Amino acid sequence: MKITRLGLVLGLLIPTGFAMADAIEEREGWVVRPTEKTYSELVEAVKGATHANQMGVVTEAGPTQAAAGRGITIPGNRVIGVFNNDFAVKILNLSTAAMIEAPIRIYITENPDETATLSYKSPSHVLGPYLDEGGQPLADLAAALDDKFGQIADAAVK
């Protein structure tokens, strides 16, 4: 009888782990840009916009392909780490600790209607905890990164 109850409990719990979560919503420090693009189109648009704005794609990760390799279908989900060496050197001169935040990530999620959303934590939000150490020069670099990420997002979603 215990096995039957355990099987029932697991049968009820496991499928909920694969249900699609809600779409990304605005939250403190985040920029959220819904689009009409498909997930694949938005991934490519972000990469292109990153390079066009003199930034680099430093990392890329997502569970979608790995899950598919295990026979599990989940919505498109990709994190693209964006940065460049110029910003890295300048930030390191102000706060060694702040570099733990590099690269700053852009998050692309597939929506139930097959469109995709671009979101990211603003660089000024990400670097905020280090302003006591890096002062106004770090705040200025964070603002410049805010502008750069805004340009990337604008280009990617249009």
Backbone as numpy.savetxt, mean C-alpha at the origin, in Angstrom:
# Nx Ny Nz CAx CAy CAz Cx Cy Cz
-18.63 -37.75 18.79 -19.45 -36.56 18.79 -18.59 -35.30 18.79
-17.46 -35.33 19.51 -16.59 -34.16 19.54 -16.06 -33.83 18.15
-15.73 -34.83 17.37 -15.23 -34.59 16.03 -16.30 -33.92 15.18
-17.53 -34.37 15.32 -18.61 -33.77 14.55 -18.79 -32.30 14.91
-18.77 -31.99 16.20 -18.91 -30.59 16.62 -17.72 -29.76 16.14
-16.53 -30.30 16.27 -15.34 -29.60 15.80 -15.43 -29.36 14.30
-15.85 -30.37 13.56 -16.00 -30.21 12.12 -17.02 -29.14 11.77
-18.11 -29.09 12.52 -19.12 -28.08 12.29 -18.57 -26.68 12.57
-17.86 -26.54 13.69 -17.28 -25.23 14.05 -16.28 -24.80 12.99
-15.38 -25.69 12.60 -14.40 -25.35 11.57 -15.08 -25.04 10.24
-16.09 -25.80 9.92 -16.82 -25.55 8.68 -17.48 -24.19 8.65
-17.88 -23.69 9.79 -18.48 -22.37 9.87 -17.43 -21.26 9.90
-16.29 -21.51 10.52 -15.27 -20.48 10.67 -14.37 -20.32 9.46
-13.94 -21.39 8.86 -12.97 -21.31 7.78 -13.47 -20.49 6.60
-14.67 -20.68 6.11 -15.09 -19.87 4.96 -15.08 -18.37 5.23
-15.31 -17.96 6.48 -15.30 -16.53 6.74 -13.92 -15.94 6.56
-12.89 -16.74 6.69 -11.54 -16.25 6.47 -11.27 -15.92 5.02
-12.08 -16.44 4.13 -11.87 -16.20 2.71 -12.86 -15.21 2.13
-13.75 -14.70 2.95 -14.71 -13.71 2.47 -13.98 -12.41 2.17
-14.50 -11.68 1.21 -13.88 -10.41 0.85 -14.18 -9.39 1.94
-13.13 -8.75 2.41 -13.30 -7.69 3.41 -13.88 -6.46 2.74
-14.29 -5.52 3.56 -14.81 -4.27 3.04 -13.74 -3.53 2.24
-14.17 -2.66 1.37 -13.24 -1.83 0.60 -12.48 -0.91 1.55
-11.32 -0.48 1.12 -10.51 0.45 1.90 -11.29 1.76 2.07
-11.31 2.27 3.28 -11.99 3.53 3.56 -10.98 4.54 4.08
-11.36 5.81 4.00 -10.52 6.88 4.55 -10.26 6.60 6.03
-9.05 6.89 6.45 -8.68 6.81 7.86 -7.56 7.80 8.09
-7.29 8.12 9.32 -6.30 9.14 9.63 -4.96 8.84 8.98
-4.45 9.82 8.25 -3.14 9.70 7.64 -3.10 9.00 6.30
-4.23 8.47 5.85 -4.29 7.73 4.59 -4.85 8.61 3.48
-4.41 8.28 2.28 -5.01 8.82 1.05 -5.64 7.63 0.35
-6.91 7.73 0.02 -7.63 6.62 -0.62 -8.24 7.15 -1.91
-7.89 6.49 -3.02 -8.34 6.94 -4.34 -9.03 5.79 -5.09
-10.35 5.67 -5.00 -11.06 4.68 -5.80 -10.89 5.02 -7.29
-10.89 4.01 -8.13 -10.74 4.23 -9.56 -11.74 3.40 -10.33
-11.80 3.64 -11.63 -12.59 2.81 -12.54 -11.70 1.76 -13.19
-10.41 1.78 -12.91 -9.47 0.83 -13.52 -9.60 -0.54 -12.88
-9.24 -1.55 -13.65 -9.16 -2.89 -13.08 -7.92 -2.98 -12.21
-7.85 -4.00 -11.42 -6.70 -4.23 -10.56 -5.40 -4.26 -11.37
-5.36 -5.06 -12.43 -4.15 -5.18 -13.25 -3.78 -3.85 -13.90
-4.77 -3.13 -14.39 -4.50 -1.81 -14.99 -3.91 -0.85 -13.97
-4.44 -0.88 -12.75 -3.95 0.05 -11.73 -2.55 -0.32 -11.26
-2.25 -1.59 -11.14 -0.89 -2.01 -10.77 0.10 -1.45 -11.80
-0.18 -1.64 -13.06 0.73 -1.15 -14.11 0.78 0.37 -14.14
-0.35 1.03 -13.92 -0.38 2.49 -13.91 0.46 3.05 -12.76
0.40 2.41 -11.60 1.20 2.87 -10.46 2.69 2.72 -10.75
3.07 1.60 -11.33 4.49 1.39 -11.67 4.96 2.45 -12.67
4.17 2.69 -13.70 4.52 3.67 -14.71 4.59 5.07 -14.13
3.62 5.44 -13.30 3.60 6.76 -12.69 4.75 6.94 -11.70
5.13 5.88 -11.05 6.26 5.93 -10.12 7.53 6.30 -10.87
7.80 5.58 -11.94 9.01 5.86 -12.74 8.95 7.24 -13.39
7.78 7.63 -13.87 7.63 8.93 -14.52 7.88 10.08 -13.55
7.73 9.82 -12.26 7.94 10.84 -11.24 9.27 10.68 -10.52
10.23 10.08 -11.20 11.60 9.92 -10.72 11.70 9.22 -9.37
10.81 8.27 -9.17 10.87 7.42 -7.98 11.06 6.00 -8.47
11.42 5.11 -7.55 11.65 3.73 -7.94 10.71 2.77 -7.24
10.38 1.69 -7.94 9.66 0.58 -7.32 10.73 -0.25 -6.63
10.74 -0.20 -5.31 11.78 -0.83 -4.51 11.37 -2.24 -4.08
10.09 -2.40 -3.76 9.57 -3.71 -3.35 8.19 -3.90 -3.95
7.79 -5.15 -3.99 6.46 -5.50 -4.48 6.05 -6.80 -3.81
4.87 -6.82 -3.22 4.41 -8.03 -2.55 2.89 -8.08 -2.55
2.37 -9.27 -2.52 0.93 -9.45 -2.44 0.59 -10.93 -2.34
-0.50 -11.24 -1.68 -0.86 -12.63 -1.47 -1.64 -13.28 -2.61
-2.07 -12.51 -3.59 -3.01 -13.02 -4.60 -2.43 -14.20 -5.38
-1.23 -14.04 -5.93 -0.65 -15.11 -6.74 -0.27 -16.32 -5.89
0.26 -16.07 -4.70 0.63 -17.19 -3.82 -0.61 -17.98 -3.41
-1.70 -17.28 -3.13 -2.95 -17.96 -2.78 -3.46 -18.78 -3.96
-3.37 -18.21 -5.16 -3.81 -18.94 -6.36 -2.99 -20.22 -6.53
-1.71 -20.15 -6.20 -0.86 -21.33 -6.28 -1.29 -22.41 -5.30
-2.01 -22.01 -4.27 -2.53 -22.96 -3.29 -3.97 -23.34 -3.59
-4.49 -22.85 -4.72 -5.86 -23.17 -5.10 -6.90 -22.27 -4.44
-6.48 -21.15 -3.90 -7.39 -20.23 -3.22 -7.51 -18.97 -4.06
-8.73 -18.56 -4.32 -8.97 -17.34 -5.08 -9.31 -16.21 -4.12
-8.51 -15.15 -4.17 -8.79 -13.95 -3.38 -8.71 -12.75 -4.30
-9.30 -11.64 -3.91 -9.22 -10.43 -4.74 -7.78 -9.95 -4.90
-7.53 -9.24 -5.98 -6.21 -8.67 -6.21 -5.78 -7.79 -5.06
-4.54 -7.93 -4.65 -4.03 -7.23 -3.49 -2.53 -7.10 -3.65
-2.03 -5.87 -3.79 -0.60 -5.67 -4.04 -0.10 -4.46 -3.27
1.06 -4.60 -2.68 1.74 -3.50 -2.01 3.00 -3.21 -2.81
3.15 -1.95 -3.22 4.32 -1.53 -3.99 5.09 -0.52 -3.15
6.33 -0.85 -2.81 7.18 0.05 -2.05 7.87 1.03 -2.98
7.73 2.32 -2.69 8.22 3.38 -3.57 9.20 4.27 -2.79
10.34 4.54 -3.40 11.31 5.46 -2.80 12.38 5.77 -3.83
13.33 6.64 -3.46 14.52 6.80 -4.29 15.70 7.17 -3.41
16.89 7.02 -3.96 18.11 7.20 -3.18 18.31 8.63 -2.72
17.89 9.60 -3.50 18.05 11.00 -3.10 17.32 11.27 -1.79
16.06 10.85 -1.70 15.31 11.02 -0.45 15.95 10.21 0.67
16.40 9.00 0.37 17.00 8.14 1.39 18.21 8.81 2.03
19.12 9.34 1.23 20.33 9.97 1.75 19.98 11.19 2.59
19.06 12.00 2.11 18.67 13.21 2.85 18.02 12.85 4.19
17.14 11.84 4.19 16.48 11.44 5.43 17.48 10.84 6.40
18.40 10.02 5.90 19.42 9.43 6.78 20.27 10.49 7.46
20.49 11.60 6.80 21.26 12.68 7.42 20.50 13.35 8.57
19.20 13.13 8.61 18.37 13.77 9.63 17.90 12.81 10.72
17.64 11.56 10.35 17.14 10.58 11.31 17.39 9.18 10.79
18.35 8.50 11.40 18.62 7.12 11.01 17.38 6.26 11.25
16.70 6.49 12.36 15.53 5.68 12.70 14.41 5.81 11.66
14.26 6.97 11.06 13.17 7.20 10.10 13.27 6.30 8.88
14.47 5.84 8.57 14.63 5.01 7.36 13.98 3.64 7.50
13.56 3.25 8.70 12.80 2.00 8.85 11.50 2.08 8.04
11.05 3.28 7.76 9.78 3.48 7.04 9.93 3.42 5.52
11.16 3.36 5.04 11.38 3.30 3.59 11.46 1.85 3.13
10.89 1.53 2.01 10.12 2.40 1.13 8.71 2.65 1.68
8.16 3.74 1.26 6.77 4.04 1.62 5.89 3.28 0.63
4.82 2.69 1.14 4.04 1.73 0.35 2.77 2.33 -0.24
2.50 1.89 -1.46 1.23 2.15 -2.13 0.50 0.82 -2.17
-0.77 0.85 -1.79 -1.57 -0.37 -1.66 -2.65 -0.37 -2.73
-2.72 -1.43 -3.50 -3.71 -1.57 -4.57 -4.60 -2.75 -4.22
-5.90 -2.49 -4.16 -6.85 -3.53 -3.80 -7.96 -3.63 -4.85
-8.35 -4.85 -5.12 -9.44 -5.11 -6.07 -10.77 -5.06 -5.33
-11.73 -4.38 -5.92 -13.06 -4.23 -5.33 -14.01 -5.29 -5.89
-15.13 -5.52 -5.20 -16.09 -6.52 -5.68 -16.61 -6.26 -7.10
-16.65 -4.98 -7.52 -17.16 -4.66 -8.86 -16.06 -4.71 -9.92
-14.91 -5.27 -9.57 -13.76 -5.45 -10.46 -13.02 -4.16 -10.76
-13.34 -3.07 -10.07 -12.51 -1.87 -10.13 -11.44 -2.04 -9.05
-10.54 -1.06 -8.97 -9.47 -1.14 -7.98 -9.32 0.19 -7.26
-8.77 0.12 -6.07 -8.53 1.30 -5.25 -7.04 1.42 -4.97
-6.54 2.64 -5.07 -5.17 2.97 -4.71 -5.21 3.66 -3.35
-4.38 3.23 -2.43 -4.32 3.89 -1.14 -2.90 3.85 -0.62
-2.61 4.79 0.27 -1.29 4.83 0.91 -1.37 5.71 2.15
-0.47 5.44 3.07 -0.30 6.33 4.20 0.55 7.49 3.70
0.13 8.72 3.97 0.89 9.86 3.48 2.29 9.84 4.10
3.30 10.21 3.32 4.65 10.24 3.85 4.78 11.11 5.11
4.06 12.22 5.17 4.15 13.06 6.37 3.58 12.33 7.59
2.58 11.48 7.39 2.04 10.67 8.48 3.05 9.59 8.88
3.62 8.94 7.90 4.57 7.86 8.16 5.82 8.39 8.87
6.30 9.54 8.45 7.53 10.10 9.02 7.28 10.98 10.25
6.03 11.22 10.57 5.68 12.06 11.71 6.34 11.69 13.03
6.42 10.41 13.37 7.02 10.04 14.66 8.51 10.41 14.79
9.14 10.79 13.71 10.58 11.07 13.73 10.88 12.57 13.66
9.86 13.40 13.70 10.06 14.84 13.56 10.81 15.45 14.75
10.66 14.87 15.94 11.43 15.37 17.08 12.92 15.23 16.81
13.28 14.18 16.11 14.68 13.91 15.79 15.14 14.70 14.56
14.33 14.73 13.51 14.73 15.33 12.24 14.31 16.77 12.06
13.44 17.25 12.92 13.04 18.65 12.89 12.36 19.10 11.61
12.42 20.40 11.39 11.78 21.01 10.22 12.34 20.48 8.90
13.65 20.21 8.81 14.14 19.66 7.54 13.48 18.31 7.19
13.22 17.48 8.18 12.53 16.22 7.91 11.07 16.47 7.55
10.44 17.42 8.21 9.06 17.79 7.87 8.99 18.28 6.42
10.01 19.04 6.00 10.04 19.53 4.62 10.20 18.38 3.62
11.06 17.42 3.95 11.22 16.25 3.07 9.93 15.43 3.02
9.27 15.28 4.16 8.00 14.55 4.19 6.96 15.25 3.32
6.93 16.59 3.37 6.00 17.35 2.53 6.34 17.18 1.05
7.63 17.15 0.73 8.03 16.92 -0.67 7.61 15.52 -1.11
7.73 14.55 -0.22 7.27 13.20 -0.55 5.75 13.15 -0.68
5.04 13.90 0.15 3.58 13.99 0.01 3.22 14.45 -1.41
3.92 15.49 -1.86 3.68 16.00 -3.22 4.00 14.94 -4.26
5.12 14.26 -4.11 5.55 13.24 -5.07 4.53 12.10 -5.11
4.08 11.63 -3.95 3.10 10.55 -3.92 1.76 11.01 -4.47
1.40 12.27 -4.24 0.18 12.82 -4.83 0.25 12.83 -6.35
1.42 13.18 -6.89 1.61 13.17 -8.35 1.52 11.76 -8.90
2.11 10.82 -8.19 2.04 9.41 -8.62 0.58 8.95 -8.62
-0.13 9.24 -7.54 -1.54 8.82 -7.44 -2.39 9.48 -8.52
-2.20 10.79 -8.72 -2.98 11.49 -9.75 -2.76 10.86 -11.13
-1.51 10.60 -11.45 -1.20 10.02 -12.77 -1.74 8.60 -12.88
-1.66 7.83 -11.82 -2.07 6.42 -11.87 -3.57 6.26 -12.00
-4.34 7.13 -11.35 -5.79 6.93 -11.35 -6.49 7.56 -12.55
-5.81 8.46 -13.29 -6.51 9.11 -14.42 -6.59 8.23 -15.63
